[in-house]
Amino acid sequence: MKTRTILIAFTLLIGLFTACTDKKKTEDKPKTEIKSQDTTVDKAEKRRLDSIRQVKEHGHAH
């Protein structure tokens, strides 16, 4: 019974750590910056563009 509990806990722990690792792509793409025509972009717009860039790079935003 103790062995089974330890095995289940270990499996869940491994699953948690593998889900949280950053998956790197092998293909290196040149980094492109999103530039706006208007130089007076407010902070909310910059935050939105940064979130879009993060999603494109690694699947989710922080």
mmCIF file of the N, C-alpha and C atoms, coordinates in Angstrom:
data_MODEL
# 
_entry.id   MODEL 
# 
loop_
_atom_site.group_PDB 
_atom_site.id 
_atom_site.type_symbol 
_atom_site.label_atom_id 
_atom_site.label_alt_id 
_atom_site.label_comp_id 
_atom_site.label_asym_id 
_atom_site.label_entity_id 
_atom_site.label_seq_id 
_atom_site.pdbx_PDB_ins_code 
_atom_site.Cartn_x 
_atom_site.Cartn_y 
_atom_site.Cartn_z 
_atom_site.occupancy 
_atom_site.B_iso_or_equiv 
_atom_site.pdbx_formal_charge 
_atom_site.auth_seq_id 
_atom_site.auth_comp_id 
_atom_site.auth_asym_id 
_atom_site.auth_atom_id 
_atom_site.pdbx_PDB_model_num 
ATOM 1   N N  . MET A 1 1  ? 0.836  -1.192 0.000   1.00 0.00 ? 1  MET A N  1 
ATOM 2   C CA . MET A 1 1  ? 0.000  0.000  0.000   1.00 0.00 ? 1  MET A CA 1 
ATOM 3   C C  . MET A 1 1  ? 0.876  1.250  0.000   1.00 0.00 ? 1  MET A C  1 
ATOM 4   N N  . LYS A 1 2  ? 1.941  1.232  0.795   1.00 0.00 ? 2  LYS A N  1 
ATOM 5   C CA . LYS A 1 2  ? 2.840  2.375  0.868   1.00 0.00 ? 2  LYS A CA 1 
ATOM 6   C C  . LYS A 1 2  ? 3.570  2.569  -0.466  1.00 0.00 ? 2  LYS A C  1 
ATOM 7   N N  . THR A 1 3  ? 3.949  1.474  -1.085  1.00 0.00 ? 3  THR A N  1 
ATOM 8   C CA . THR A 1 3  ? 4.638  1.543  -2.368  1.00 0.00 ? 3  THR A CA 1 
ATOM 9   C C  . THR A 1 3  ? 3.716  2.133  -3.437  1.00 0.00 ? 3  THR A C  1 
ATOM 10  N N  . ARG A 1 4  ? 2.470  1.749  -3.406  1.00 0.00 ? 4  ARG A N  1 
ATOM 11  C CA . ARG A 1 4  ? 1.510  2.252  -4.380  1.00 0.00 ? 4  ARG A CA 1 
ATOM 12  C C  . ARG A 1 4  ? 1.315  3.764  -4.213  1.00 0.00 ? 4  ARG A C  1 
ATOM 13  N N  . THR A 1 5  ? 1.215  4.246  -2.989  1.00 0.00 ? 5  THR A N  1 
ATOM 14  C CA . THR A 1 5  ? 1.046  5.667  -2.708  1.00 0.00 ? 5  THR A CA 1 
ATOM 15  C C  . THR A 1 5  ? 2.265  6.457  -3.183  1.00 0.00 ? 5  THR A C  1 
ATOM 16  N N  . ILE A 1 6  ? 3.452  5.928  -2.913  1.00 0.00 ? 6  ILE A N  1 
ATOM 17  C CA . ILE A 1 6  ? 4.683  6.593  -3.345  1.00 0.00 ? 6  ILE A CA 1 
ATOM 18  C C  . ILE A 1 6  ? 4.758  6.624  -4.870  1.00 0.00 ? 6  ILE A C  1 
ATOM 19  N N  . LEU A 1 7  ? 4.370  5.547  -5.521  1.00 0.00 ? 7  LEU A N  1 
ATOM 20  C CA . LEU A 1 7  ? 4.391  5.483  -6.982  1.00 0.00 ? 7  LEU A CA 1 
ATOM 21  C C  . LEU A 1 7  ? 3.418  6.500  -7.586  1.00 0.00 ? 7  LEU A C  1 
ATOM 22  N N  . ILE A 1 8  ? 2.234  6.616  -7.038  1.00 0.00 ? 8  ILE A N  1 
ATOM 23  C CA . ILE A 1 8  ? 1.247  7.581  -7.530  1.00 0.00 ? 8  ILE A CA 1 
ATOM 24  C C  . ILE A 1 8  ? 1.744  9.006  -7.313  1.00 0.00 ? 8  ILE A C  1 
ATOM 25  N N  . ALA A 1 9  ? 2.300  9.290  -6.150  1.00 0.00 ? 9  ALA A N  1 
ATOM 26  C CA . ALA A 1 9  ? 2.827  10.628 -5.865  1.00 0.00 ? 9  ALA A CA 1 
ATOM 27  C C  . ALA A 1 9  ? 3.978  10.969 -6.802  1.00 0.00 ? 9  ALA A C  1 
ATOM 28  N N  . PHE A 1 10 ? 4.855  10.021 -7.040  1.00 0.00 ? 10 PHE A N  1 
ATOM 29  C CA . PHE A 1 10 ? 5.988  10.238 -7.931  1.00 0.00 ? 10 PHE A CA 1 
ATOM 30  C C  . PHE A 1 10 ? 5.521  10.503 -9.360  1.00 0.00 ? 10 PHE A C  1 
ATOM 31  N N  . THR A 1 11 ? 4.529  9.757  -9.814  1.00 0.00 ? 11 THR A N  1 
ATOM 32  C CA . THR A 1 11 ? 3.993  9.942  -11.164 1.00 0.00 ? 11 THR A CA 1 
ATOM 33  C C  . THR A 1 11 ? 3.358  11.322 -11.314 1.00 0.00 ? 11 THR A C  1 
ATOM 34  N N  . LEU A 1 12 ? 2.597  11.744 -10.317 1.00 0.00 ? 12 LEU A N  1 
ATOM 35  C CA . LEU A 1 12 ? 1.983  13.070 -10.367 1.00 0.00 ? 12 LEU A CA 1 
ATOM 36  C C  . LEU A 1 12 ? 3.036  14.173 -10.337 1.00 0.00 ? 12 LEU A C  1 
ATOM 37  N N  . LEU A 1 13 ? 4.079  13.989 -9.554  1.00 0.00 ? 13 LEU A N  1 
ATOM 38  C CA . LEU A 1 13 ? 5.150  14.967 -9.466  1.00 0.00 ? 13 LEU A CA 1 
ATOM 39  C C  . LEU A 1 13 ? 5.881  15.095 -10.807 1.00 0.00 ? 13 LEU A C  1 
ATOM 40  N N  . ILE A 1 14 ? 6.187  13.986 -11.436 1.00 0.00 ? 14 ILE A N  1 
ATOM 41  C CA . ILE A 1 14 ? 6.848  14.001 -12.748 1.00 0.00 ? 14 ILE A CA 1 
ATOM 42  C C  . ILE A 1 14 ? 5.940  14.680 -13.771 1.00 0.00 ? 14 ILE A C  1 
ATOM 43  N N  . GLY A 1 15 ? 4.655  14.382 -13.741 1.00 0.00 ? 15 GLY A N  1 
ATOM 44  C CA . GLY A 1 15 ? 3.713  15.020 -14.658 1.00 0.00 ? 15 GLY A CA 1 
ATOM 45  C C  . GLY A 1 15 ? 3.658  16.519 -14.461 1.00 0.00 ? 15 GLY A C  1 
ATOM 46  N N  . LEU A 1 16 ? 3.689  16.965 -13.219 1.00 0.00 ? 16 LEU A N  1 
ATOM 47  C CA . LEU A 1 16 ? 3.664  18.395 -12.921 1.00 0.00 ? 16 LEU A CA 1 
ATOM 48  C C  . LEU A 1 16 ? 4.909  19.087 -13.461 1.00 0.00 ? 16 LEU A C  1 
ATOM 49  N N  . PHE A 1 17 ? 6.072  18.519 -13.219 1.00 0.00 ? 17 PHE A N  1 
ATOM 50  C CA . PHE A 1 17 ? 7.315  19.144 -13.668 1.00 0.00 ? 17 PHE A CA 1 
ATOM 51  C C  . PHE A 1 17 ? 7.458  19.137 -15.181 1.00 0.00 ? 17 PHE A C  1 
ATOM 52  N N  . THR A 1 18 ? 7.008  18.092 -15.850 1.00 0.00 ? 18 THR A N  1 
ATOM 53  C CA . THR A 1 18 ? 7.120  18.066 -17.305 1.00 0.00 ? 18 THR A CA 1 
ATOM 54  C C  . THR A 1 18 ? 6.122  19.019 -17.951 1.00 0.00 ? 18 THR A C  1 
ATOM 55  N N  . ALA A 1 19 ? 5.000  19.265 -17.305 1.00 0.00 ? 19 ALA A N  1 
ATOM 56  C CA . ALA A 1 19 ? 4.013  20.192 -17.853 1.00 0.00 ? 19 ALA A CA 1 
ATOM 57  C C  . ALA A 1 19 ? 4.482  21.636 -17.725 1.00 0.00 ? 19 ALA A C  1 
ATOM 58  N N  . CYS A 1 20 ? 5.315  21.925 -16.749 1.00 0.00 ? 20 CYS A N  1 
ATOM 59  C CA . CYS A 1 20 ? 5.753  23.288 -16.497 1.00 0.00 ? 20 CYS A CA 1 
ATOM 60  C C  . CYS A 1 20 ? 7.059  23.651 -17.189 1.00 0.00 ? 20 CYS A C  1 
ATOM 61  N N  . THR A 1 21 ? 7.699  22.712 -17.838 1.00 0.00 ? 21 THR A N  1 
ATOM 62  C CA . THR A 1 21 ? 8.958  23.033 -18.507 1.00 0.00 ? 21 THR A CA 1 
ATOM 63  C C  . THR A 1 21 ? 8.680  23.800 -19.784 1.00 0.00 ? 21 THR A C  1 
ATOM 64  N N  . ASP A 1 22 ? 9.615  24.653 -20.153 1.00 0.00 ? 22 ASP A N  1 
ATOM 65  C CA . ASP A 1 22 ? 9.491  25.448 -21.359 1.00 0.00 ? 22 ASP A CA 1 
ATOM 66  C C  . ASP A 1 22 ? 9.963  24.601 -22.531 1.00 0.00 ? 22 ASP A C  1 
ATOM 67  N N  . LYS A 1 23 ? 9.099  24.354 -23.470 1.00 0.00 ? 23 LYS A N  1 
ATOM 68  C CA . LYS A 1 23 ? 9.440  23.523 -24.615 1.00 0.00 ? 23 LYS A CA 1 
ATOM 69  C C  . LYS A 1 23 ? 10.080 24.400 -25.694 1.00 0.00 ? 23 LYS A C  1 
ATOM 70  N N  . LYS A 1 24 ? 11.327 24.131 -25.993 1.00 0.00 ? 24 LYS A N  1 
ATOM 71  C CA . LYS A 1 24 ? 12.073 24.897 -26.987 1.00 0.00 ? 24 LYS A CA 1 
ATOM 72  C C  . LYS A 1 24 ? 11.898 24.247 -28.358 1.00 0.00 ? 24 LYS A C  1 
ATOM 73  N N  . LYS A 1 25 ? 11.751 25.074 -29.360 1.00 0.00 ? 25 LYS A N  1 
ATOM 74  C CA . LYS A 1 25 ? 11.689 24.567 -30.720 1.00 0.00 ? 25 LYS A CA 1 
ATOM 75  C C  . LYS A 1 25 ? 13.107 24.468 -31.260 1.00 0.00 ? 25 LYS A C  1 
ATOM 76  N N  . THR A 1 26 ? 13.347 23.485 -32.101 1.00 0.00 ? 26 THR A N  1 
ATOM 77  C CA . THR A 1 26 ? 14.693 23.305 -32.641 1.00 0.00 ? 26 THR A CA 1 
ATOM 78  C C  . THR A 1 26 ? 14.984 24.313 -33.743 1.00 0.00 ? 26 THR A C  1 
ATOM 79  N N  . GLU A 1 27 ? 13.954 24.791 -34.400 1.00 0.00 ? 27 GLU A N  1 
ATOM 80  C CA . GLU A 1 27 ? 14.139 25.746 -35.485 1.00 0.00 ? 27 GLU A CA 1 
ATOM 81  C C  . GLU A 1 27 ? 14.266 27.158 -34.912 1.00 0.00 ? 27 GLU A C  1 
ATOM 82  N N  . ASP A 1 28 ? 15.373 27.823 -35.220 1.00 0.00 ? 28 ASP A N  1 
ATOM 83  C CA . ASP A 1 28 ? 15.584 29.187 -34.749 1.00 0.00 ? 28 ASP A CA 1 
ATOM 84  C C  . ASP A 1 28 ? 15.044 30.164 -35.777 1.00 0.00 ? 28 ASP A C  1 
ATOM 85  N N  . LYS A 1 29 ? 14.056 30.915 -35.363 1.00 0.00 ? 29 LYS A N  1 
ATOM 86  C CA . LYS A 1 29 ? 13.489 31.935 -36.237 1.00 0.00 ? 29 LYS A CA 1 
ATOM 87  C C  . LYS A 1 29 ? 14.084 33.271 -35.849 1.00 0.00 ? 29 LYS A C  1 
ATOM 88  N N  . PRO A 1 30 ? 14.312 34.133 -36.813 1.00 0.00 ? 30 PRO A N  1 
ATOM 89  C CA . PRO A 1 30 ? 14.815 35.458 -36.447 1.00 0.00 ? 30 PRO A CA 1 
ATOM 90  C C  . PRO A 1 30 ? 13.774 36.199 -35.618 1.00 0.00 ? 30 PRO A C  1 
ATOM 91  N N  . LYS A 1 31 ? 14.247 36.870 -34.581 1.00 0.00 ? 31 LYS A N  1 
ATOM 92  C CA . LYS A 1 31 ? 13.320 37.583 -33.710 1.00 0.00 ? 31 LYS A CA 1 
ATOM 93  C C  . LYS A 1 31 ? 12.828 38.834 -34.414 1.00 0.00 ? 31 LYS A C  1 
ATOM 94  N N  . THR A 1 32 ? 11.524 38.934 -34.485 1.00 0.00 ? 32 THR A N  1 
ATOM 95  C CA . THR A 1 32 ? 10.921 40.103 -35.114 1.00 0.00 ? 32 THR A CA 1 
ATOM 96  C C  . THR A 1 32 ? 10.201 40.909 -34.061 1.00 0.00 ? 32 THR A C  1 
ATOM 97  N N  . GLU A 1 33 ? 10.318 42.180 -34.164 1.00 0.00 ? 33 GLU A N  1 
ATOM 98  C CA . GLU A 1 33 ? 9.634  43.065 -33.240 1.00 0.00 ? 33 GLU A CA 1 
ATOM 99  C C  . GLU A 1 33 ? 8.401  43.637 -33.914 1.00 0.00 ? 33 GLU A C  1 
ATOM 100 N N  . ILE A 1 34 ? 7.351  43.763 -33.143 1.00 0.00 ? 34 ILE A N  1 
ATOM 101 C CA . ILE A 1 34 ? 6.132  44.358 -33.654 1.00 0.00 ? 34 ILE A CA 1 
ATOM 102 C C  . ILE A 1 34 ? 6.252  45.862 -33.482 1.00 0.00 ? 34 ILE A C  1 
ATOM 103 N N  . LYS A 1 35 ? 6.305  46.538 -34.611 1.00 0.00 ? 35 LYS A N  1 
ATOM 104 C CA . LYS A 1 35 ? 6.433  47.989 -34.557 1.00 0.00 ? 35 LYS A CA 1 
ATOM 105 C C  . LYS A 1 35 ? 5.134  48.624 -35.018 1.00 0.00 ? 35 LYS A C  1 
ATOM 106 N N  . SER A 1 36 ? 4.807  49.691 -34.374 1.00 0.00 ? 36 SER A N  1 
ATOM 107 C CA . SER A 1 36 ? 3.571  50.385 -34.672 1.00 0.00 ? 36 SER A CA 1 
ATOM 108 C C  . SER A 1 36 ? 3.869  51.622 -35.503 1.00 0.00 ? 36 SER A C  1 
ATOM 109 N N  . GLN A 1 37 ? 2.916  52.012 -36.328 1.00 0.00 ? 37 GLN A N  1 
ATOM 110 C CA . GLN A 1 37 ? 3.070  53.234 -37.110 1.00 0.00 ? 37 GLN A CA 1 
ATOM 111 C C  . GLN A 1 37 ? 2.998  54.458 -36.208 1.00 0.00 ? 37 GLN A C  1 
ATOM 112 N N  . ASP A 1 38 ? 2.138  54.386 -35.207 1.00 0.00 ? 38 ASP A N  1 
ATOM 113 C CA . ASP A 1 38 ? 1.955  55.496 -34.282 1.00 0.00 ? 38 ASP A CA 1 
ATOM 114 C C  . ASP A 1 38 ? 2.953  55.349 -33.135 1.00 0.00 ? 38 ASP A C  1 
ATOM 115 N N  . THR A 1 39 ? 3.723  56.384 -32.861 1.00 0.00 ? 39 THR A N  1 
ATOM 116 C CA . THR A 1 39 ? 4.736  56.298 -31.802 1.00 0.00 ? 39 THR A CA 1 
ATOM 117 C C  . THR A 1 39 ? 4.137  56.546 -30.427 1.00 0.00 ? 39 THR A C  1 
ATOM 118 N N  . THR A 1 40 ? 2.902  56.949 -30.359 1.00 0.00 ? 40 THR A N  1 
ATOM 119 C CA . THR A 1 40 ? 2.269  57.225 -29.071 1.00 0.00 ? 40 THR A CA 1 
ATOM 120 C C  . THR A 1 40 ? 1.304  56.107 -28.695 1.00 0.00 ? 40 THR A C  1 
ATOM 121 N N  . VAL A 1 41 ? 1.823  54.879 -28.700 1.00 0.00 ? 41 VAL A N  1 
ATOM 122 C CA . VAL A 1 41 ? 1.004  53.729 -28.344 1.00 0.00 ? 41 VAL A CA 1 
ATOM 123 C C  . VAL A 1 41 ? 0.929  53.675 -26.821 1.00 0.00 ? 41 VAL A C  1 
ATOM 124 N N  . ASP A 1 42 ? -0.276 53.571 -26.300 1.00 0.00 ? 42 ASP A N  1 
ATOM 125 C CA . ASP A 1 42 ? -0.434 53.560 -24.847 1.00 0.00 ? 42 ASP A CA 1 
ATOM 126 C C  . ASP A 1 42 ? 0.016  52.225 -24.255 1.00 0.00 ? 42 ASP A C  1 
ATOM 127 N N  . LYS A 1 43 ? 0.133  52.173 -22.950 1.00 0.00 ? 43 LYS A N  1 
ATOM 128 C CA . LYS A 1 43 ? 0.668  50.998 -22.266 1.00 0.00 ? 43 LYS A CA 1 
ATOM 129 C C  . LYS A 1 43 ? -0.193 49.761 -22.463 1.00 0.00 ? 43 LYS A C  1 
ATOM 130 N N  . ALA A 1 44 ? -1.489 49.937 -22.521 1.00 0.00 ? 44 ALA A N  1 
ATOM 131 C CA . ALA A 1 44 ? -2.384 48.785 -22.710 1.00 0.00 ? 44 ALA A CA 1 
ATOM 132 C C  . ALA A 1 44 ? -2.141 48.131 -24.069 1.00 0.00 ? 44 ALA A C  1 
ATOM 133 N N  . GLU A 1 45 ? -1.925 48.933 -25.082 1.00 0.00 ? 45 GLU A N  1 
ATOM 134 C CA . GLU A 1 45 ? -1.661 48.407 -26.423 1.00 0.00 ? 45 GLU A CA 1 
ATOM 135 C C  . GLU A 1 45 ? -0.314 47.688 -26.454 1.00 0.00 ? 45 GLU A C  1 
ATOM 136 N N  . LYS A 1 46 ? 0.692  48.241 -25.792 1.00 0.00 ? 46 LYS A N  1 
ATOM 137 C CA . LYS A 1 46 ? 1.997  47.576 -25.733 1.00 0.00 ? 46 LYS A CA 1 
ATOM 138 C C  . LYS A 1 46 ? 1.879  46.238 -25.017 1.00 0.00 ? 46 LYS A C  1 
ATOM 139 N N  . ARG A 1 47 ? 1.117  46.195 -23.938 1.00 0.00 ? 47 ARG A N  1 
ATOM 140 C CA . ARG A 1 47 ? 0.920  44.962 -23.183 1.00 0.00 ? 47 ARG A CA 1 
ATOM 141 C C  . ARG A 1 47 ? 0.211  43.914 -24.048 1.00 0.00 ? 47 ARG A C  1 
ATOM 142 N N  . ARG A 1 48 ? -0.777 44.363 -24.813 1.00 0.00 ? 48 ARG A N  1 
ATOM 143 C CA . ARG A 1 48 ? -1.515 43.434 -25.680 1.00 0.00 ? 48 ARG A CA 1 
ATOM 144 C C  . ARG A 1 48 ? -0.596 42.859 -26.755 1.00 0.00 ? 48 ARG A C  1 
ATOM 145 N N  . LEU A 1 49 ? 0.217  43.714 -27.366 1.00 0.00 ? 49 LEU A N  1 
ATOM 146 C CA . LEU A 1 49 ? 1.138  43.251 -28.401 1.00 0.00 ? 49 LEU A CA 1 
ATOM 147 C C  . LEU A 1 49 ? 2.192  42.311 -27.818 1.00 0.00 ? 49 LEU A C  1 
ATOM 148 N N  . ASP A 1 50 ? 2.635  42.577 -26.597 1.00 0.00 ? 50 ASP A N  1 
ATOM 149 C CA . ASP A 1 50 ? 3.608  41.715 -25.951 1.00 0.00 ? 50 ASP A CA 1 
ATOM 150 C C  . ASP A 1 50 ? 2.998  40.347 -25.656 1.00 0.00 ? 50 ASP A C  1 
ATOM 151 N N  . SER A 1 51 ? 1.748  40.327 -25.230 1.00 0.00 ? 51 SER A N  1 
ATOM 152 C CA . SER A 1 51 ? 1.072  39.054 -24.971 1.00 0.00 ? 51 SER A CA 1 
ATOM 153 C C  . SER A 1 51 ? 0.932  38.240 -26.254 1.00 0.00 ? 51 SER A C  1 
ATOM 154 N N  . ILE A 1 52 ? 0.604  38.903 -27.340 1.00 0.00 ? 52 ILE A N  1 
ATOM 155 C CA . ILE A 1 52 ? 0.489  38.208 -28.632 1.00 0.00 ? 52 ILE A CA 1 
ATOM 156 C C  . ILE A 1 52 ? 1.837  37.623 -29.031 1.00 0.00 ? 52 ILE A C  1 
ATOM 157 N N  . ARG A 1 53 ? 2.905  38.397 -28.828 1.00 0.00 ? 53 ARG A N  1 
ATOM 158 C CA . ARG A 1 53 ? 4.248  37.918 -29.173 1.00 0.00 ? 53 ARG A CA 1 
ATOM 159 C C  . ARG A 1 53 ? 4.615  36.709 -28.326 1.00 0.00 ? 53 ARG A C  1 
ATOM 160 N N  . GLN A 1 54 ? 4.293  36.731 -27.039 1.00 0.00 ? 54 GLN A N  1 
ATOM 161 C CA . GLN A 1 54 ? 4.613  35.610 -26.163 1.00 0.00 ? 54 GLN A CA 1 
ATOM 162 C C  . GLN A 1 54 ? 3.844  34.356 -26.562 1.00 0.00 ? 54 GLN A C  1 
ATOM 163 N N  . VAL A 1 55 ? 2.601  34.523 -26.939 1.00 0.00 ? 55 VAL A N  1 
ATOM 164 C CA . VAL A 1 55 ? 1.801  33.370 -27.364 1.00 0.00 ? 55 VAL A CA 1 
ATOM 165 C C  . VAL A 1 55 ? 2.385  32.774 -28.634 1.00 0.00 ? 55 VAL A C  1 
ATOM 166 N N  . LYS A 1 56 ? 2.821  33.624 -29.566 1.00 0.00 ? 56 LYS A N  1 
ATOM 167 C CA . LYS A 1 56 ? 3.411  33.117 -30.805 1.00 0.00 ? 56 LYS A CA 1 
ATOM 168 C C  . LYS A 1 56 ? 4.720  32.394 -30.539 1.00 0.00 ? 56 LYS A C  1 
ATOM 169 N N  . GLU A 1 57 ? 5.512  32.879 -29.582 1.00 0.00 ? 57 GLU A N  1 
ATOM 170 C CA . GLU A 1 57 ? 6.816  32.273 -29.318 1.00 0.00 ? 57 GLU A CA 1 
ATOM 171 C C  . GLU A 1 57 ? 6.721  30.940 -28.585 1.00 0.00 ? 57 GLU A C  1 
ATOM 172 N N  . HIS A 1 58 ? 5.930  30.856 -27.525 1.00 0.00 ? 58 HIS A N  1 
ATOM 173 C CA . HIS A 1 58 ? 5.932  29.610 -26.776 1.00 0.00 ? 58 HIS A CA 1 
ATOM 174 C C  . HIS A 1 58 ? 4.571  29.161 -26.285 1.00 0.00 ? 58 HIS A C  1 
ATOM 175 N N  . GLY A 1 59 ? 3.533  29.571 -26.959 1.00 0.00 ? 59 GLY A N  1 
ATOM 176 C CA . GLY A 1 59 ? 2.232  28.965 -26.703 1.00 0.00 ? 59 GLY A CA 1 
ATOM 177 C C  . GLY A 1 59 ? 1.374  29.585 -25.615 1.00 0.00 ? 59 GLY A C  1 
ATOM 178 N N  . HIS A 1 60 ? 1.926  30.380 -24.736 1.00 0.00 ? 60 HIS A N  1 
ATOM 179 C CA . HIS A 1 60 ? 1.120  31.019 -23.710 1.00 0.00 ? 60 HIS A CA 1 
ATOM 180 C C  . HIS A 1 60 ? 1.789  32.308 -23.249 1.00 0.00 ? 60 HIS A C  1 
ATOM 181 N N  . ALA A 1 61 ? 0.985  33.201 -22.684 1.00 0.00 ? 61 ALA A N  1 
ATOM 182 C CA . ALA A 1 61 ? 1.511  34.474 -22.208 1.00 0.00 ? 61 ALA A CA 1 
ATOM 183 C C  . ALA A 1 61 ? 1.698  34.419 -20.703 1.00 0.00 ? 61 ALA A C  1 
ATOM 184 N N  . HIS A 1 62 ? 2.574  35.259 -20.192 1.00 0.00 ? 62 HIS A N  1 
ATOM 185 C CA . HIS A 1 62 ? 2.830  35.318 -18.752 1.00 0.00 ? 62 HIS A CA 1 
ATOM 186 C C  . HIS A 1 62 ? 2.169  36.529 -18.157 1.00 0.00 ? 62 HIS A C  1 
# 
